[in-house]
Amino acid sequence: MTARDEVNDVASTTDTADVSRRDFLYIATGAVAAVGTAAFIWPFINQMNPDASTLALSTTEVDLSPVAEGQSITVKWRGKPVFIRHRTKKEIDEGKAVKLDQLVDTDARNPNLPTGAEATDANRAAAGKEQWLIMIGVCTHLGCVPIGESGDYDGWFCPCHGSEYDTAGRIRRGPAPENLHIPPYEFTKDTTIRIG
């Protein structure tokens, strides 16, 4: 081996060492920059989470024992009115008599049921407690608040644009495209519900 060959071998070894060292420095610098950026940005992202007062409003407990048959109450949940109606047997029978092909919207709009559940009276009322109807009291047309026990269907009537809902809160006539929505809720006791 000549002196020239030895110099070439040493040069190629040094070049390889420089390349791998340079790659390591690039990767290490990038990793430190990514961690530093994440540490800097995290407070801005975290401040977008809801505060404790908002989380406290995310659920509402309601005692239904003072609500007599045929009465309605309105409670507030997440800044929206929620209609709670203790329906009469006549209202329940009227709701059950409606066939799905008579409805504008055949979706139950009930997050307590599987997606796409049909808008039968049973799927709109509380499971196992068909006398209770719990709905978000916001018209699905432009967000007005309908008037209860009004209209041709003995349900709710939105005076702003004429939408009429039946005794199960289903849109029957007018510009509203969807049934009144039902909030997520559960009975915690026989006469107490938790909304949210």
Contacts in CASP RR format, 6 or more apart in sequence:
PFRMAT RR
TARGET T0000
AUTHOR 0000-0000-0000
METHOD contacts of the structure
MODEL  1
MTARDEVNDVASTTDTADVSRRDFLYIATGAVAAVGTAAFIWPFINQMNP
DASTLALSTTEVDLSPVAEGQSITVKWRGKPVFIRHRTKKEIDEGKAVKL
DQLVDTDARNPNLPTGAEATDANRAAAGKEQWLIMIGVCTHLGCVPIGES
GDYDGWFCPCHGSEYDTAGRIRRGPAPENLHIPPYEFTKDTTIRIG
50 58 0 8 1.000
57 77 0 8 1.000
57 78 0 8 1.000
57 79 0 8 1.000
58 78 0 8 1.000
58 196 0 8 1.000
59 194 0 8 1.000
59 195 0 8 1.000
59 196 0 8 1.000
60 75 0 8 1.000
60 76 0 8 1.000
60 77 0 8 1.000
60 82 0 8 1.000
60 194 0 8 1.000
60 195 0 8 1.000
60 196 0 8 1.000
61 188 0 8 1.000
61 192 0 8 1.000
61 193 0 8 1.000
61 194 0 8 1.000
61 195 0 8 1.000
62 73 0 8 1.000
62 75 0 8 1.000
62 84 0 8 1.000
62 192 0 8 1.000
62 193 0 8 1.000
62 194 0 8 1.000
62 195 0 8 1.000
63 191 0 8 1.000
63 192 0 8 1.000
64 84 0 8 1.000
64 86 0 8 1.000
64 132 0 8 1.000
64 191 0 8 1.000
64 192 0 8 1.000
64 193 0 8 1.000
65 191 0 8 1.000
65 192 0 8 1.000
67 73 0 8 1.000
67 84 0 8 1.000
67 86 0 8 1.000
68 86 0 8 1.000
69 86 0 8 1.000
69 87 0 8 1.000
69 88 0 8 1.000
69 131 0 8 1.000
70 85 0 8 1.000
70 86 0 8 1.000
70 87 0 8 1.000
70 88 0 8 1.000
70 91 0 8 1.000
71 85 0 8 1.000
71 86 0 8 1.000
72 83 0 8 1.000
72 84 0 8 1.000
72 85 0 8 1.000
72 86 0 8 1.000
72 148 0 8 1.000
72 149 0 8 1.000
73 83 0 8 1.000
73 84 0 8 1.000
74 81 0 8 1.000
74 82 0 8 1.000
74 83 0 8 1.000
74 84 0 8 1.000
74 137 0 8 1.000
75 81 0 8 1.000
75 82 0 8 1.000
75 84 0 8 1.000
75 195 0 8 1.000
76 82 0 8 1.000
77 136 0 8 1.000
77 183 0 8 1.000
77 195 0 8 1.000
77 196 0 8 1.000
80 136 0 8 1.000
80 137 0 8 1.000
80 138 0 8 1.000
81 136 0 8 1.000
81 137 0 8 1.000
81 138 0 8 1.000
81 145 0 8 1.000
82 134 0 8 1.000
82 135 0 8 1.000
82 136 0 8 1.000
82 137 0 8 1.000
82 183 0 8 1.000
82 195 0 8 1.000
83 133 0 8 1.000
83 134 0 8 1.000
83 135 0 8 1.000
83 136 0 8 1.000
83 137 0 8 1.000
83 148 0 8 1.000
83 156 0 8 1.000
83 180 0 8 1.000
84 132 0 8 1.000
84 133 0 8 1.000
84 134 0 8 1.000
84 193 0 8 1.000
85 91 0 8 1.000
85 132 0 8 1.000
85 133 0 8 1.000
85 134 0 8 1.000
85 135 0 8 1.000
86 131 0 8 1.000
86 132 0 8 1.000
87 125 0 8 1.000
87 130 0 8 1.000
87 131 0 8 1.000
87 132 0 8 1.000
87 133 0 8 1.000
87 167 0 8 1.000
91 154 0 8 1.000
91 155 0 8 1.000
91 167 0 8 1.000
92 121 0 8 1.000
92 125 0 8 1.000
92 130 0 8 1.000
92 131 0 8 1.000
92 167 0 8 1.000
94 153 0 8 1.000
94 154 0 8 1.000
94 166 0 8 1.000
94 167 0 8 1.000
95 121 0 8 1.000
95 166 0 8 1.000
95 167 0 8 1.000
95 168 0 8 1.000
96 120 0 8 1.000
96 121 0 8 1.000
96 122 0 8 1.000
98 121 0 8 1.000
98 166 0 8 1.000
98 168 0 8 1.000
98 170 0 8 1.000
100 106 0 8 1.000
100 118 0 8 1.000
100 119 0 8 1.000
100 120 0 8 1.000
102 172 0 8 1.000
103 119 0 8 1.000
103 170 0 8 1.000
103 171 0 8 1.000
103 172 0 8 1.000
103 179 0 8 1.000
104 170 0 8 1.000
104 171 0 8 1.000
104 172 0 8 1.000
104 173 0 8 1.000
104 174 0 8 1.000
104 176 0 8 1.000
104 177 0 8 1.000
105 119 0 8 1.000
105 170 0 8 1.000
105 171 0 8 1.000
105 177 0 8 1.000
105 178 0 8 1.000
105 179 0 8 1.000
106 118 0 8 1.000
106 119 0 8 1.000
107 116 0 8 1.000
107 117 0 8 1.000
107 118 0 8 1.000
107 119 0 8 1.000
107 178 0 8 1.000
107 179 0 8 1.000
108 116 0 8 1.000
108 117 0 8 1.000
108 118 0 8 1.000
108 119 0 8 1.000
108 120 0 8 1.000
108 123 0 8 1.000
108 124 0 8 1.000
108 179 0 8 1.000
108 182 0 8 1.000
109 119 0 8 1.000
109 178 0 8 1.000
109 179 0 8 1.000
109 180 0 8 1.000
109 181 0 8 1.000
109 182 0 8 1.000
110 117 0 8 1.000
110 123 0 8 1.000
110 124 0 8 1.000
110 182 0 8 1.000
111 182 0 8 1.000
111 183 0 8 1.000
111 184 0 8 1.000
112 127 0 8 1.000
112 182 0 8 1.000
112 184 0 8 1.000
112 185 0 8 1.000
112 186 0 8 1.000
113 123 0 8 1.000
117 123 0 8 1.000
119 168 0 8 1.000
119 170 0 8 1.000
119 179 0 8 1.000
121 130 0 8 1.000
121 168 0 8 1.000
122 130 0 8 1.000
124 133 0 8 1.000
124 135 0 8 1.000
124 168 0 8 1.000
124 169 0 8 1.000
124 170 0 8 1.000
124 179 0 8 1.000
124 182 0 8 1.000
125 131 0 8 1.000
125 132 0 8 1.000
125 133 0 8 1.000
125 168 0 8 1.000
126 132 0 8 1.000
126 133 0 8 1.000
126 134 0 8 1.000
126 185 0 8 1.000
126 187 0 8 1.000
126 193 0 8 1.000
129 187 0 8 1.000
132 193 0 8 1.000
133 167 0 8 1.000
133 168 0 8 1.000
133 169 0 8 1.000
134 182 0 8 1.000
134 183 0 8 1.000
134 185 0 8 1.000
134 193 0 8 1.000
134 195 0 8 1.000
135 169 0 8 1.000
135 180 0 8 1.000
135 181 0 8 1.000
135 182 0 8 1.000
135 183 0 8 1.000
136 180 0 8 1.000
136 181 0 8 1.000
136 182 0 8 1.000
136 183 0 8 1.000
137 145 0 8 1.000
137 146 0 8 1.000
137 156 0 8 1.000
137 180 0 8 1.000
138 144 0 8 1.000
138 145 0 8 1.000
138 180 0 8 1.000
138 181 0 8 1.000
139 145 0 8 1.000
139 146 0 8 1.000
139 158 0 8 1.000
139 160 0 8 1.000
139 161 0 8 1.000
139 163 0 8 1.000
139 176 0 8 1.000
139 180 0 8 1.000
140 163 0 8 1.000
140 171 0 8 1.000
140 176 0 8 1.000
140 177 0 8 1.000
140 178 0 8 1.000
140 179 0 8 1.000
140 180 0 8 1.000
140 181 0 8 1.000
141 158 0 8 1.000
141 160 0 8 1.000
141 161 0 8 1.000
141 163 0 8 1.000
141 174 0 8 1.000
141 175 0 8 1.000
141 176 0 8 1.000
141 177 0 8 1.000
142 160 0 8 1.000
142 161 0 8 1.000
144 158 0 8 1.000
144 159 0 8 1.000
144 160 0 8 1.000
144 161 0 8 1.000
145 158 0 8 1.000
146 156 0 8 1.000
146 157 0 8 1.000
146 158 0 8 1.000
146 163 0 8 1.000
146 165 0 8 1.000
146 180 0 8 1.000
147 156 0 8 1.000
147 157 0 8 1.000
147 158 0 8 1.000
147 159 0 8 1.000
148 155 0 8 1.000
148 156 0 8 1.000
148 157 0 8 1.000
149 155 0 8 1.000
149 156 0 8 1.000
150 156 0 8 1.000
150 157 0 8 1.000
151 157 0 8 1.000
151 164 0 8 1.000
152 164 0 8 1.000
152 172 0 8 1.000
152 173 0 8 1.000
153 164 0 8 1.000
153 165 0 8 1.000
153 166 0 8 1.000
153 167 0 8 1.000
153 172 0 8 1.000
153 173 0 8 1.000
154 166 0 8 1.000
154 167 0 8 1.000
155 164 0 8 1.000
155 165 0 8 1.000
155 166 0 8 1.000
155 167 0 8 1.000
155 169 0 8 1.000
156 164 0 8 1.000
156 165 0 8 1.000
156 169 0 8 1.000
156 180 0 8 1.000
157 163 0 8 1.000
157 164 0 8 1.000
157 165 0 8 1.000
158 164 0 8 1.000
158 165 0 8 1.000
158 176 0 8 1.000
161 174 0 8 1.000
161 175 0 8 1.000
161 176 0 8 1.000
162 173 0 8 1.000
162 174 0 8 1.000
162 175 0 8 1.000
163 171 0 8 1.000
163 173 0 8 1.000
163 174 0 8 1.000
163 175 0 8 1.000
163 176 0 8 1.000
164 171 0 8 1.000
164 172 0 8 1.000
164 173 0 8 1.000
164 174 0 8 1.000
165 171 0 8 1.000
165 172 0 8 1.000
165 176 0 8 1.000
165 179 0 8 1.000
165 180 0 8 1.000
166 172 0 8 1.000
169 179 0 8 1.000
169 180 0 8 1.000
170 179 0 8 1.000
170 180 0 8 1.000
171 177 0 8 1.000
171 178 0 8 1.000
171 179 0 8 1.000
171 180 0 8 1.000
183 195 0 8 1.000
183 196 0 8 1.000
184 195 0 8 1.000
184 196 0 8 1.000
185 193 0 8 1.000
185 194 0 8 1.000
185 195 0 8 1.000
185 196 0 8 1.000
186 193 0 8 1.000
186 194 0 8 1.000
187 193 0 8 1.000
188 194 0 8 1.000
END
